[in-house]
Amino acid sequence: MFSKILIANRGEIACRIMTTAKAMGIATVAVYSDADANGEHVAMADEAVRIGPSPSAESYLKAATIIEAAKATGAEAIHPGFGFLSENAEFVKAVEAAGLVFIGPDETAIASMGDKITSKGIAEKAGVSTVPGTPDAVEDVDVAAKMAEGIGYPVMIKASAGGGGKGMRIAHDEAELRVSMPQAQNEAASSFGDARVFIEKFVTNPRHIEIQVLADTHGNTIYLGERECSLQRRHQKVFEEAPSPFISDATRQAMGQQAVDLAKAVGYRSAGTVEFIVGANEDFYFLEMNTRLQVEHPVTELVYGLDLVEWMIRIAAGEKLTIPQTDVKPKGWAMEARVYAEDPSRGFLPSIGRLTRYQEPQGEGVRVDSGIAEGGEISMFYDPMIAKLITWGETRIEAIDRLASALDGYVIEGLGHNRQFLRHVCDNADFRNGDMTTGFIGETYPDGYTPGLATGEALGQMRALAVLLVADRMHRIAMMGGGALDTSFVLHDDHGATPAMIEVADDITITIEDMTYAFAAWPDQHRRLFSGTINGEMVQIQFRRTAETVGMTMAADQLTVLVLPARAADAQAMMPVREAGAGAMQVVAPMPGLLTKLLVEEGDTVTAGDDVAVIEAMKMENLLKADATGIVAEIHASEGDSLNVDEPILTFANDD
């Protein structure tokens, strides 16, 4: 067994690998860029080596620098995690040439499975069901249009190298193909240094289901059931679960056997994942093989009771796989939600910033895989995932309910995030019934997601908490000056003005509109999370208080309440209200990123919906469109500029 390994990655996955390595008694070496100098994975490792500036191309993608760091620290092996160099065959070759061990498959398997065209050919020879598509990469859009016509729309344009949703577009007709193909090629070139794309049939009402395989160097290969990964946004997974609520035992066995056949066909070793697209009739087709550890591997670990990272390390050290296929039996259900730094109300655009407050949930059946702590920063240089929240239950509904409760208690402040969006999905009837496809998020949330305004019982509970928080603060101030507790208040929120009374006896009770809400104790003003009982019912409400205003979230609801003592309410009613003025029509950067293209010039007439610019962020190209018709009066930015969120790009004048 190895005595020391280097993890060629960052953040959450680096910490995840280190956890297992430490449990196995293996010392760890971290690598870091300038942006990650104070990262959690750096603090967690036994040693850490700086490998370059913040951009990944100058740090985490510098194979020679990483190998030199491993040699200099005496590491015997390198675990790549996922992303970056994890599926780079040349990196594997260089690692082994340096006398080190790569914890993963060999270069041949990575090269053959990493190219979607080559892997499809190998899969067909191995008897694996494949999707109709182009036999080779396509560079010319005219040629692609002719081939797509033969395949039949809709079609998927996919980068030949890489994955993770980069360089992927759906075209429903030729016109959309001609717009989307260059975008996919540009993203592929930017993300993987390879602009090749290919075209394949897009399966309608598809589900994304993948099979986890494990293989050693002694000829043993098994599959560990399946993961359902259908809930995706822009081809990137958001929710994952094991097992799938959709496929039958017969389909599971057939998919598993094909995954094993493919792994054996390429002489695979280590952990790997064979991804399938599954139609409404459980017809399934090979998509690709990910020759690495998957982001969603924890759901398999919880259901099958094993550590995939440990097995990767043991297999790399030459040990035999000791788990026979007959012993692979699932127990319970696991759900995973990816917590992203993004703004769901703006179409899920990435967000960056510092976590000013960060409290991870805990409890039975709850696991959080993260690589960040309070005060940490989500930068523009890397993927915006904050953490993975995983829950386990005896049944699927129990796992979902635990996920919902854990999300309620997950405190994240300082930047935009998708916590309440994830929570809203947990309440969706179709999701709870397992009735979903890869189009679920796009169809259910076509304009993004904004938390709803609290109503019903939640409204009363949140109002009562707001009164209690403000009364507590005012009482503390009054006590310092020898004053008495105010007992009469007036609430102002989107539902109007409402009187409230507070009484403090054995319980603390708030009366609002003839309804009484009893609290067992004063809330902790510093936690930002009320986790306690109201009228004997356990609730979790997150809150932020500024002066007399309290902003709250509860489940998928939100509410902002102005709470004033009754004696001050009349004066508040006479305060002037500032009216919103009409500003110039502008196109602004919806996220921090690089302005790669300007598609208009000053003086051009633009119609609402026209393309005006392209901004690149998190290695994704985002096409910006005009919201109104007008003439381009002024361009404020140039191609190549790095823009902050809401920074103006161009201004329109009315076309009158």
C-alpha positions in Angstrom: 0.0 0.0 0.0 1.1 3.6 -0.6 2.5 5.7 2.2 1.8 9.0 0.5 -0.3 10.2 -2.4 -0.8 13.6 -4.1 -4.3 14.8 -5.0 -4.2 16.6 -8.3 -7.4 18.6 -7.6 -9.0 21.2 -5.4 -12.0 21.9 -3.2 -14.6 19.3 -2.3 -13.2 16.3 -4.2 -9.7 16.9 -2.9 -11.0 16.9 0.7 -13.2 13.8 0.0 -10.1 11.9 -1.2 -8.0 13.0 1.7 -10.7 11.8 4.2 -10.4 8.3 2.9 -6.6 8.4 2.5 -6.2 9.5 6.1 -8.5 6.7 7.3 -6.2 4.3 5.5 -3.2 5.8 7.2 -1.9 7.4 3.9 -0.2 10.8 4.0 -1.6 13.4 1.6 -0.1 16.2 -0.5 -2.3 19.0 -1.8 -1.6 21.3 -4.8 -3.1 24.8 -5.0 -3.3 27.8 -7.2 -3.1 31.4 -5.9 -6.9 31.6 -5.7 -6.8 28.5 -3.4 -3.9 29.4 -1.1 -6.3 29.5 1.9 -8.5 26.6 0.7 -9.8 23.9 2.9 -8.0 21.2 1.0 -4.7 23.0 1.6 -5.4 23.1 5.3 -6.5 19.5 5.4 -3.4 18.0 3.7 -0.2 16.9 5.4 1.7 18.9 2.8 0.8 21.5 0.2 2.6 22.8 -3.0 1.8 25.9 -4.9 1.5 25.1 -8.6 0.7 28.5 -10.3 -1.6 31.4 -10.8 -5.4 31.2 -10.4 -6.5 30.2 -14.0 -6.7 26.5 -14.2 -4.7 26.5 -17.5 -1.8 27.9 -15.5 -2.2 25.6 -12.4 -4.4 22.6 -12.2 -3.9 21.7 -15.8 -0.1 21.9 -15.7 0.7 18.2 -15.8 4.5 18.6 -15.5 4.3 20.9 -12.5 2.0 18.6 -10.7 4.2 15.5 -11.4 7.2 17.5 -10.2 5.3 18.3 -6.9 4.6 14.6 -6.4 8.3 13.7 -6.9 9.6 16.5 -4.7 7.3 15.5 -1.8 7.9 11.8 -2.1 4.4 10.9 -3.1 4.2 7.5 -4.7 0.8 7.9 -6.5 -1.5 10.6 -7.8 -5.3 10.7 -7.5 -6.8 13.1 -10.1 -10.3 13.4 -8.6 -12.7 14.5 -11.3 -12.4 17.3 -13.9 -9.0 18.9 -14.8 -6.6 16.1 -15.7 -8.6 13.2 -14.5 -9.4 11.9 -18.1 -6.2 13.1 -19.8 -4.4 10.1 -21.3 -1.2 12.1 -21.8 -1.1 12.9 -18.1 -1.5 9.2 -17.2 1.4 8.4 -19.5 3.6 11.1 -18.0 2.8 10.0 -14.4 3.8 6.5 -15.1 6.9 7.6 -17.1 8.0 9.5 -13.9 7.8 6.2 -11.9 4.6 7.2 -10.2 1.2 5.3 -10.0 -1.9 6.9 -11.5 -4.9 6.1 -9.3 -7.4 5.4 -12.1 -7.5 3.5 -15.4 -4.6 3.2 -17.9 -4.0 5.6 -20.7 -5.5 3.3 -23.3 -8.8 3.0 -21.6 -8.9 6.8 -21.0 -8.0 7.6 -24.6 -10.5 5.2 -26.2 -13.3 6.1 -23.8 -12.5 9.8 -23.6 -13.2 10.2 -27.3 -17.0 9.8 -27.8 -16.6 8.7 -31.5 -14.0 6.0 -30.7 -15.9 4.9 -27.6 -19.1 4.5 -29.5 -17.3 2.2 -32.0 -15.9 0.1 -29.2 -19.3 -0.1 -27.5 -20.9 -1.3 -30.7 -18.3 -4.1 -31.1 -18.9 -5.1 -27.5 -22.6 -5.5 -28.1 -23.6 -2.4 -26.2 -26.7 -0.6 -27.5 -25.8 2.8 -29.0 -27.6 6.0 -30.2 -27.8 6.6 -34.0 -25.4 9.4 -35.0 -22.5 10.5 -37.2 -19.7 7.9 -37.4 -17.0 10.6 -37.2 -16.4 14.2 -36.0 -18.0 16.9 -38.1 -16.4 20.3 -38.7 -18.5 21.9 -41.4 -22.0 23.0 -40.5 -23.3 22.3 -44.0 -22.2 18.7 -43.8 -23.6 18.5 -40.3 -27.0 19.7 -41.5 -27.2 17.0 -44.2 -26.3 14.3 -41.7 -28.7 15.6 -39.1 -31.5 15.5 -41.7 -30.7 11.8 -42.2 -30.6 11.1 -38.4 -33.8 13.0 -37.8 -34.4 16.0 -35.6 -34.0 16.8 -32.7 -30.3 16.1 -32.6 -27.6 16.6 -30.0 -24.4 18.4 -30.8 -21.7 17.1 -28.5 -18.0 17.8 -28.0 -15.9 14.8 -29.0 -13.5 15.3 -26.1 -14.6 16.0 -22.5 -18.0 16.2 -20.8 -19.7 17.9 -17.9 -22.2 19.6 -20.2 -19.5 21.7 -22.0 -19.7 21.9 -25.8 -23.3 20.4 -25.9 -26.3 21.9 -27.6 -29.7 20.6 -28.8 -31.0 21.5 -32.2 -34.6 21.0 -33.1 -34.2 22.1 -36.7 -31.6 23.1 -39.3 -31.7 26.8 -38.3 -31.0 26.0 -34.7 -28.2 23.7 -35.7 -26.5 26.4 -37.7 -26.5 28.7 -34.6 -25.7 26.1 -32.0 -22.9 24.2 -33.7 -20.4 27.1 -33.7 -21.2 27.7 -30.0 -20.6 24.1 -29.2 -17.3 24.1 -31.1 -16.1 27.3 -29.3 -17.0 25.8 -25.9 -15.3 22.5 -26.7 -12.1 24.3 -27.8 -12.1 26.5 -24.7 -12.7 23.7 -22.3 -10.8 20.8 -23.8 -8.5 22.3 -26.5 -10.4 20.2 -29.0 -13.1 21.8 -31.2 -14.4 18.6 -32.7 -18.1 17.8 -32.4 -20.4 15.0 -33.5 -24.1 14.7 -34.1 -26.4 12.1 -32.6 -30.1 11.5 -32.2 -31.7 13.2 -29.2 -34.0 10.7 -27.4 -37.3 12.3 -26.5 -38.6 12.0 -22.9 -35.1 10.8 -22.0 -33.8 9.7 -18.6 -30.1 9.8 -17.7 -29.2 6.6 -15.9 -25.6 5.4 -15.3 -24.0 2.2 -14.1 -21.1 2.3 -11.6 -18.4 -0.3 -12.4 -15.3 -1.5 -10.4 -12.5 -3.5 -12.0 -9.1 -4.7 -10.8 -6.0 -5.8 -12.6 -6.7 -9.4 -11.9 -9.7 -9.8 -14.3 -12.5 -9.1 -11.8 -15.2 -6.6 -12.9 -18.5 -5.9 -11.2 -21.3 -3.3 -11.5 -22.7 -1.6 -8.5 -26.3 -0.9 -9.6 -27.4 2.4 -11.2 -27.7 6.1 -10.4 -30.6 8.2 -11.8 -29.2 11.6 -12.9 -32.1 12.9 -15.0 -32.5 16.2 -13.2 -30.1 18.4 -15.1 -29.7 22.0 -16.0 -27.7 23.0 -19.1 -26.7 19.3 -19.3 -25.1 19.5 -15.8 -26.5 17.3 -13.1 -28.3 18.9 -10.2 -30.0 15.9 -8.4 -28.8 12.3 -8.4 -30.2 9.2 -6.7 -29.6 5.5 -6.2 -31.3 3.4 -7.2 -33.5 4.7 -10.1 -37.2 4.8 -9.4 -37.9 4.0 -13.1 -36.1 0.9 -14.4 -37.1 -2.7 -13.8 -34.8 -5.4 -12.4 -34.5 -6.9 -15.9 -33.4 -3.6 -17.4 -31.0 -3.0 -14.5 -29.4 -6.4 -15.1 -29.1 -5.8 -18.8 -27.6 -2.4 -18.4 -25.2 -3.6 -15.8 -24.0 -6.5 -17.9 -23.4 -4.2 -20.9 -21.4 -1.9 -18.7 -19.3 -4.8 -17.5 -18.8 -6.0 -21.1 -17.7 -2.6 -22.2 -15.2 -2.3 -19.2 -13.7 -5.7 -20.1 -13.5 -4.7 -23.8 -11.1 -1.9 -23.0 -9.2 -3.7 -20.2 -10.6 -1.3 -17.6 -9.3 -1.0 -14.1 -10.4 1.2 -11.2 -13.8 2.9 -10.7 -15.7 4.0 -13.8 -19.2 4.9 -14.9 -21.0 3.9 -18.1 -23.7 6.4 -18.9 -26.9 5.5 -20.7 -29.9 7.5 -22.1 -33.1 5.6 -21.4 -36.4 6.1 -23.3 -39.9 5.9 -22.0 -40.1 2.2 -22.8 -36.9 1.5 -20.9 -35.0 1.3 -24.3 -31.5 2.3 -23.4 -28.5 3.6 -25.4 -24.8 4.1 -24.5 -23.8 7.7 -24.1 -20.2 7.6 -22.8 -17.9 6.1 -20.3 -16.5 8.4 -17.6 -13.1 7.0 -16.8 -12.9 8.6 -13.4 -14.6 9.0 -10.1 -18.1 10.7 -10.6 -19.3 13.7 -8.7 -22.3 11.7 -7.6 -20.5 8.7 -6.3 -21.7 9.2 -2.7 -25.2 7.9 -3.4 -23.7 4.6 -4.5 -21.5 4.5 -1.5 -24.5 5.0 0.9 -26.7 2.5 -0.8 -24.0 -0.2 -1.2 -22.0 0.5 2.0 -18.6 0.8 0.5 -15.9 3.5 -0.2 -15.2 3.9 -3.9 -12.1 6.1 -3.3 -10.7 3.4 -1.0 -11.2 0.8 -3.8 -9.6 3.0 -6.3 -6.5 3.3 -4.1 -6.4 -0.4 -3.4 -6.8 -1.4 -7.0 -4.1 1.0 -8.0 -1.8 -0.6 -5.4 -2.4 -4.0 -7.1 -5.0 -5.5 -4.7 -7.7 -7.8 -5.8 -11.4 -6.8 -5.8 -12.9 -9.0 -3.1 -16.6 -8.2 -3.8 -18.4 -10.8 -5.9 -21.3 -9.7 -8.1 -23.7 -11.8 -6.0 -22.9 -9.8 -2.9 -23.8 -6.5 -4.5 -27.2 -5.7 -3.0 -28.7 -2.3 -2.4 -30.0 -1.1 1.0 -32.4 1.8 1.2 -32.2 4.9 -1.0 -29.8 7.9 -1.3 -30.4 11.4 -2.8 -27.8 14.0 -3.7 -28.3 17.7 -4.4 -25.6 19.9 -5.8 -25.5 23.2 -3.9 -24.3 25.8 -6.4 -23.2 29.4 -6.1 -25.7 30.8 -8.7 -28.8 33.0 -9.0 -31.9 30.9 -9.9 -33.9 34.1 -10.4 -31.5 35.0 -13.2 -31.7 31.8 -15.1 -29.3 30.0 -12.8 -26.3 32.2 -13.8 -23.1 31.6 -11.7 -22.5 33.7 -8.7 -19.2 34.5 -7.0 -18.2 35.9 -3.7 -17.3 35.2 -0.1 -19.3 33.0 2.3 -19.9 35.5 5.1 -21.9 32.8 7.0 -21.8 29.1 6.4 -23.4 26.4 8.5 -23.7 22.8 7.2 -26.6 20.7 8.3 -26.1 17.6 10.4 -28.3 14.7 11.5 -29.1 11.0 10.9 -28.7 10.0 7.3 -27.1 13.4 6.3 -23.8 13.7 4.6 -22.2 16.9 3.3 -19.2 16.7 0.9 -17.6 20.2 0.8 -14.3 21.9 0.4 -15.1 25.3 1.8 -15.8 26.9 5.2 -17.2 30.2 6.5 -15.0 33.0 5.1 -14.1 31.0 2.0 -14.5 32.3 -1.5 -16.2 31.0 -4.7 -14.1 32.5 -7.5 -14.7 33.0 -11.2 -11.9 30.6 -12.1 -13.6 27.3 -11.2 -16.8 25.4 -11.1 -19.4 27.2 -8.8 -20.4 24.2 -6.8 -20.3 24.9 -3.0 -21.0 21.4 -1.8 -22.9 18.2 -2.3 -25.7 17.4 0.2 -26.4 13.7 0.4 -29.1 11.9 2.4 -30.0 8.3 3.0 -33.3 6.7 4.0 -35.0 3.3 4.1 -37.3 4.5 1.3 -37.1 7.1 -1.5 -39.6 9.4 0.2 -37.7 9.2 3.5 -34.4 10.2 1.7 -36.2 13.1 0.0 -37.8 14.3 3.3 -34.4 14.2 5.0 -32.9 16.1 2.1 -35.6 18.8 2.4 -35.1 19.1 6.1 -31.3 19.3 5.7 -31.7 22.1 3.1 -33.9 24.0 5.5 -31.1 24.0 8.0 -28.3 24.8 5.5 -27.2 28.4 6.2 -25.4 30.1 3.3 -24.9 33.9 3.1 -22.7 36.2 1.1 -23.5 35.1 -2.4 -26.3 33.8 -4.5 -27.1 30.1 -4.2 -29.7 27.6 -5.2 -30.6 26.2 -1.8 -34.3 27.2 -1.9 -34.6 26.1 -5.5 -33.4 22.6 -4.5 -35.9 22.8 -1.6 -38.7 23.7 -4.0 -37.9 20.6 -6.1 -38.2 18.4 -3.1 -41.9 19.4 -2.8 -42.6 18.9 -6.5 -45.2 16.1 -6.9 -43.7 14.7 -10.1 -40.2 14.6 -8.5 -41.5 12.8 -5.4 -43.3 10.3 -7.6 -40.2 9.7 -9.7 -41.9 11.0 -12.8 -39.1 13.1 -14.5 -36.9 13.3 -17.6 -33.8 15.3 -18.4 -36.1 18.1 -19.4 -37.7 18.4 -16.0 -35.9 21.6 -14.8 -36.1 23.4 -18.2 -39.8 22.6 -18.5 -40.8 23.2 -14.8 -38.6 26.3 -14.3 -38.3 27.8 -17.8 -37.6 31.3 -16.4 -35.5 30.2 -13.5 -36.8 30.2 -9.9 -37.7 32.9 -7.4 -38.9 31.8 -3.9 -42.6 32.3 -3.4 -44.2 34.7 -0.9 -45.3 32.9 2.3 -48.9 32.2 2.8 -51.1 30.1 5.1 -49.6 28.6 8.2 -46.0 29.4 7.1 -47.0 33.1 6.8 -48.3 33.1 10.4 -45.2 31.3 11.8 -42.8 33.6 10.0 -44.6 36.8 11.1 -44.6 35.5 14.7 -40.9 34.9 14.6 -40.3 38.4 13.1 -42.2 39.9 16.0 -40.3 37.8 18.5 -36.9 38.8 17.1 -37.6 42.5 17.0 -39.2 42.4 20.5 -36.2 40.6 21.9 -33.8 43.2 20.4 -35.9 46.2 21.7 -36.3 44.5 25.1 -32.5 44.2 25.4 -32.0 47.9 24.5 -34.8 48.9 26.9 -33.3 46.9 29.8 -30.0 48.8 29.4 -31.9 52.0 29.8 -34.3 50.8 32.5 -37.3 50.7 30.1 -40.1 48.2 29.8 -40.9 45.6 27.1 -43.1 46.8 24.2 -46.1 44.4 23.9 -48.0 45.9 21.0 -46.6 45.9 17.4 -47.6 46.5 13.8 -46.4 44.3 11.0 -45.9 45.6 7.4 -45.3 43.0 4.6 -46.6 42.3 1.1 -49.9 41.2 2.7 -50.5 44.6 4.3 -50.3 46.0 7.8 -51.3 43.8 10.7 -51.4 44.3 14.5 -49.6 41.9 16.8 -49.4 41.4 20.6 -46.6 39.7 22.6 -47.0 38.1 26.0 -44.1 36.6 28.1 -45.2 34.1 30.7 -44.2 30.4 31.0 -44.3 30.5 27.2 -43.7 33.4 24.8 -46.9 33.9 22.8 -47.5 36.1 19.8 -51.1 36.9 18.8 -51.7 37.9 15.2 -55.2 38.1 13.7 -56.7 36.0 16.5 -54.1 33.3 16.0 -51.7 32.6 18.8 -48.1 31.3 18.3 -46.3 29.9 21.3 -42.5 29.7 21.5 -40.7 27.7 24.2 -37.8 30.2 24.4 -36.3 33.3 22.9 -34.5 32.6 19.6 -30.7 32.7 19.3 -30.2 36.0 17.4 -26.7 35.0 16.2 -27.4 31.7 14.5 -29.5 33.0 11.6 -31.5 29.8 12.0 -34.5 29.2 14.2 -34.8 25.5 14.8 -37.5 25.0 17.4 -41.1 24.6 18.1 -44.1 26.9 17.3 -47.3 25.6 18.9 -45.5 22.4 19.6 -44.6 21.9 15.9 -40.9 21.6 14.9 -40.0 24.2 12.3 -36.8 25.6 10.7 -36.8 29.2 9.6 -33.7 31.1 8.4 -33.6 34.8 9.2 -31.6 38.0 8.7 -32.5 41.0 10.8 -31.5 44.6 10.0 -32.9 47.2 12.5 -36.7 46.5 12.6 -36.8 44.6 9.2 -36.6 40.8 9.2 -36.0 38.8 6.0 -37.0 35.1 6.4 -37.0 31.9 4.4 -38.9 28.8 5.3 -38.9 25.7 3.0 -39.5 27.3 -0.4 -41.2 30.4 0.9 -39.8 33.8 1.7 -41.1 36.9 3.6 -39.7 40.3 4.6 -41.4 42.0 7.5 -41.1 45.5 8.9 -42.0 45.2 12.6 -42.6 48.4 14.6 -44.0 49.2 18.0 -47.6 50.3 17.7 -46.6 53.8 19.1 -44.3 54.2 16.0 -46.7 52.9 13.3 -48.5 56.2 12.7 -45.3 58.0 12.1 -44.1 55.3 9.7 -47.2 55.7 7.6 -46.4 59.3 6.8 -42.8 58.5 5.5 -42.4 59.3 1.8 -42.0 56.3 -0.6 -39.2 56.6 -3.3 -40.5 55.9 -6.8 -38.5 53.9 -9.2 -37.4 55.9 -12.2 -37.0 54.8 -15.8 -33.3 54.4 -16.7 -31.7 54.0 -20.0 -32.2 50.7 -21.8 -29.0 48.7 -21.4 -27.5 45.2 -21.8 -25.4 44.4 -18.7 -23.3 41.5 -17.8 -25.6 38.9 -16.1 -22.6 37.4 -14.3 -18.8 38.0 -13.9 -17.1 36.8 -17.1 -15.1 37.5 -20.2 -16.7 39.4 -23.1 -15.7 37.3 -26.0 -17.8 38.7 -28.8 -19.7 41.9 -29.6 -22.3 41.2 -32.4 -23.5 44.8 -32.9 -21.9 48.2 -33.5 -22.9 51.8 -32.5 -25.7 53.0 -34.8 -27.1 49.5 -35.4 -30.9 49.0 -35.1 -31.7 46.1 -32.8 -35.0 44.3 -32.4 -36.0 42.7 -29.1 -34.6 39.1 -29.0 -31.6 39.9 -31.3 -28.2 38.5 -30.3 -25.9 41.3 -29.2 -22.9 39.8 -27.3 -21.3 36.6 -26.0 -19.9 36.4 -22.5 -17.9 33.4 -21.2 -18.1 32.4 -17.5 -17.2 29.1 -15.8 -16.0 27.9 -19.3 -19.6 28.3 -20.7 -20.5 30.6 -23.5 -23.7 32.7 -22.8 -25.5 34.5 -25.6 -26.9 37.8 -24.6 -30.0 39.2 -26.3 -31.7 42.6 -26.5 -34.8 42.9 -24.3 -36.2 45.8 -26.3 -36.1 47.4 -29.8 -33.8 50.4 -30.3 -30.6 51.8 -31.7 -27.2 51.0 -30.2 -26.2 54.4 -28.8 -23.0 53.5 -27.0 -20.8 50.5 -26.4 -19.2 50.5 -23.0 -17.0 47.4 -23.2 -14.6 45.8 -25.7 -14.0 42.2 -26.7 -11.6 40.6 -24.2 -12.7 42.7 -21.2 -13.4 41.0 -17.9 -16.7 42.2 -16.6 -18.3 42.3 -13.2 -22.0 41.4 -12.7 -24.4 44.1 -13.9 -21.5 46.0 -15.6 -23.0 47.8 -18.7 -22.0 46.4 -22.1 -24.1 48.7 -24.4 -26.9 51.2 -24.2 -29.9 51.6 -26.5 -31.7 54.7 -27.6 -35.4 54.4 -28.4 -36.1 54.0 -32.1 -38.7 56.8 -32.4 
